[in-house]
Amino acid sequence: MTLEQHKYLLDESQMPTNWYNIVADLPSPPPPPLHPGTHQPIGPDDLAPLFPMELILQEVSTERYIPIPEEVQQVYRLWRPSPLFRARRLEKALGTPARIYYKYEGVSPAGSHKPNTAVPQVYYNAKAGVRKLTTETGAGQWGTSLAFACALFGLEAEIWQVGASYDQKPYRRTLIETFGGTIHRSPSRLTESGRAYPEDHPGSLGLAISEAVEVAAQDPSVKYALGSVLNHVLLHQTIIGEEALLQLELAGETGADLVIGCTGGGSNFGGLAFPFIREKLAGRQSPVIRAVEPASCPSLTRGEYRYDFGDTAGLTPLMKMHTLGHDFVPDPIHAGGLRYHAMAPLISHIYELGLMEAKAINQTDCFAAAIQFARTEGIVPAPEPTHALAETISEALACKESGEEKVIVTALCGHGLLDLGAYESYLSGRMTDNPLSEADLQAALATVPVV
């Protein structure tokens, strides 16, 4: 009987030792961030109050590969390389000739992909003598990851969690506190940004960013860490795609036909997709690259590509990105990590270059796919990657109709074992869909600065 292999594993010695910087290979550079007052490109000094210089240099780097420090590699080896699974049981249930692979990031200490950037960010801050880091978190994976990394390197972590997720996911708060982090519901009474909203406001990632940035900017021993959106964050996540390429070779594949990832701020998607886009640009593979986002927060598919603030209070530089407006407050869907008003500038630029596609999906369709995945593959997904799973299943069924044997690769960026309230809502029939209305979109876009 032929052995059907389900997982493809790399040895720790095979873990990539460089992050990949896609900027080096793009046909044109992304537009620079602008100073909100002068509308001129910002320099390193403008970012120095929030970030250590080594991260600022990574943010603006045009080098193709950036070495991963040995101290970071040592921590990565606690869970990396992460496994690549062939979803054989899902394939059989669907009756599809497609070969489905998923890169599983739920094996990390935080249960998601977020430690891939939390560890290096804390490492560089520790080297710079920083005492404490502030940040925002949506569903809680990023806050958990930063608290974990701060515990390893001896820094304090102070975290503002989006109110809707803070209320929905109490055990994420407990996990953050277990790792030593301090967590607040956003909007809080601790900042001017938070006090501008009522305490029971559902919050947004943009508002939580404002609170964390406000606190960091007032103390020179405190810096700010961001869990997505910025170039250096997406850079750190490319270890996902680099490992996946090696593991596809182990599986006997020459490449992927379709690469699918969920998108909120963009770090999980960029981490998986950027190395595949490099292979596509070099002519070694020809995959379709597709981002999937919530219909209630559709920044790529319905947002405007223009300069906007990365936060609600307007404390950040202006970044050119697909935005729904920095005042936009998304519907409190269960995929808290995808409730950001804009898309990473680098991903927005790549989308404008025509190197990728985007699609928006309702959350009930996502959870229907998640249930099917859990009952075949045995992993309960976090709400965020259910978007990519729904599209993966749709494409696999299309292959069933056409007879095509496509190789589909997706990222299962975290498990949902701390998101069971969302599953209870779906299974009980209480989950609803609230796609973004055109009136709400236009109202939010009305406050975007004119540059």
Buried (B, 14 or more C-beta within 10 A) or exposed (E): EEEEEEEBEBEEEEBBBBBBBBBEBBEEEBBBBBEBEEEEEBEEEBBEBBBBEBBBBBBBBEEBBBEBBEBBBEBBEBBBBBBBBBBBBBBEBBEBBBBBBBBBBBBBBBBBBBBBBBBBBBBBBBBEEBBBBBBBBBBBBBBBBBBBBBBBBEBBBBBBBBBBBBBBBEBBBEBBBEBBBBBBBBBBEBBEBBEEBEEEBBBBBBBBBBBBBBBBBEEEEBBBBBBBBBBBBBBBBBBBBBBBBBBBEBBEBEBBBBBBBBBBBBBBBBBBBBBBBBBBBEEEBEBBBBBBBBBBBBBBBBBBBBBBBBBBBBBBBBBBBBBBBBBBBBBBBBBBBBBBBBBBBBBBBBBBEEBBBBBBBBBBBBBBBBBBBBEBBEBBBBBBBBBBBBBBBBBBBEBBEEEEEBBBBBBBBBBBEBBEBBBEBBEEEEBEBBBBEEEBBEEBBEBBBEE
